[in-house]
Amino acid sequence: MIRTATEILSNLGHRYSQPQMKLRLMTQHGEIFKVIRGLYETDMNTSGEVLASAIYGPSYLSFEYALSRHGLIPERVSLFTSASFQKNKTKIYKTPFGDFSYSAIPADVFSHGVSIENTDNRPYSIATCEKALCDKLYKESPITSKRRMEQLLFENLRIEQNDFRNLDFNFIQSIAPLYRKKNLYILSKMG
């Protein structure tokens, strides 16, 4: 279970005169595991998917990680890539549970196309296949033509054309203008 240092220290403060020392001992003895400063997990086997939005938020899994999970790109991605908003730079955290990366997208599009999934009865947020692709293209350098977009999608990302044709282009066309980027405009015209 994810716990903040404040929660743990508050709980320990009722039973121990030096709760910070007890927390340090609990960490050393493997009773609790430090994720990042101020955030702990009680189970070392917890999936990074569950921890991603707790480490830095608000956020949801997206970009390469979600594209891989949905089977749109062939590579297995071990970096937990997430979308956030109102943040100006990419943040990276290296933890005992895996490595996590967070990149900003426009606030207007943040809540669209995100679903809740579970692993070991613990929920986490992840972009739909279409939303993850849109988020990924938002981060890419400007693309100036349909031909260059096809090169990026089918050669660089290695998306199968059949999988691409099966995407929900009604959804893509509805959110593309919210990104305010030509890459998404070009993508929306390909469906």
N, C-alpha and C positions, 0 to 999 in steps of 0.2 A: 504494500500500500504506500502511496506517495505521501510524504509528510514534510512540512516545512520545519525549519529549525525552531521557529517560534512556537509551533504546536508542540513539538517534542519537549522543548525546554519548559513550557508551561505545564505540561503533564508531569515532567520530572521534578519540577519545583515544589510540587505538593508532597513529594516523598524523599527528596534529597536536598541537603543543604548546599551542594555544589552541582547543580544540574548540568553545567557545561562540562565539568569533569566526567560526569556519568555518561554524557553523550559521546565524548571522546573515547571513553572505554568501550562503550557499546559498538562504536565504529571499529575500533581495533580488534575486538573479539568477533566481528562478523555478525553481530545481532542486528545491525542496521548498516546500510550502505550509502555512502555519500555519492550523489549524482553530480551536483555542482554546488557551489557555495550557497548555503541556506536551503538546500533541497535534498531529501533523503528518500530511500526506498527500503522497504522491509524485506523484499524478496529479490535476491540477486538474479533470478531467472526471468525477471520482468522484461517483456519485449520493449525494445526502443520505440515501437509504434505508440505504446501507451504513454511513454515518458515525453515524447516529442512536444506536445502542446504544453506540458507542465514546465519544461525547461525554459521556454521563451514563448510568450503569448501576448495577445491572441495569435494563434497559428493553427495550421492544419497541414498534414502531409501532402506534398504536391511535387511538381517538377519531375525529375528523373525517377525518384523513388516511386511515385504513384504511377507513372507511365510503365515502369517495369512491373509493378504489382498487378496492373491491369493487363499486362501482356502486350502492350502496344509497341514497346521496344524490346529487342531480344536480350539485352544485357541484364545481368543480375546486378542490382545496385545495393551496396551495403551502407552508403551514406544516407542518413535519414534527412531528406531534403524537404523543407517546409516553407509555406508561404505565410507572410505576416503583412501587416500594414502599419502605416504611421511610423515607420522606422526607415532611416535614410541609408543604412549600409547593411551589408551581409554580415551576419554573425555566425561564428563557428564555435561549437563546443565539443571537446574531446572528453568522453566520460568512460567509466568502466562498462557502461551499457552500450557503447557505440559512439560514433561520431554524428553530430547533428549540425545542419546548416539551415539558416533562415534568411530568406530574401523577401524584399517588399514588393507588393503589387498594389494597384490603386485600391483605395478604401471602397469605392463604389462597386467593385466587383468581388470583394472579399467573401461575402456570404453566399454567393451563387455557386451551385454545383458542388457542394460539399456534403458528404454523407457520413453517418456514424456507423462504424463497424466495431466488432468485438474480437478480442483475442484473450483466451483464458477468462472469459466473462468480465473483461475490463474494456470499456469503450475507448475509442480514439477517433479522431476526425481525419478524413482523407478526401482528396479531390476526386471527382468522377474522372473518367478517362479524358473526356472532352475538356474539362476545366484544367486538368494537369497539362494538357497540350497547349491550351491558351496561355496558361501561366508561364510555361517554358518558352513560348514564342515571344512573350512580353519581355523576357530577360535577354533575348537574342539581339545582336546588332541589327540595325535596320536592313530590311530586305526590300529590294526595289522592283522585283518582278515575280510573276507566277513561276517562271522557269527556275529562278533562284530558290523560291520557296519549295518547289518540288525536289530540288537538289538537297536542300536541308532535310526535308521530311523523309525522302525515300533512299537517299544515299548516306547522309551523315547520321541521322537518327535510325536509319534502317527500318522504318515502318513499312509493313507490308501494304501494298495498295488495296487489297481486299479489306483489311482491317480499317484502313483509312476511309474507304467508301461506306463502311458500316457505322461510322460515327454519327452522332445526332447533330446534324448541321443546323437544324432549327434552333437548338440550344446555343451553338457556337455563334450563329448570326444574331441571336438576341443579346449575348453578352459582349461580343467583339467591340462594339462602339464604346463600351464602358472603360476599356483599356486605353483608348485614345492613342493608338499606335498603329502605324501602317502595316506591320506584320500581321496583326489580327484582322485588319481589313482585307488583306490578300487571302488569308486563310478562309475567311467567311465567304468569299466569292468562289471557292474551289468546290463547294458542296453541290 
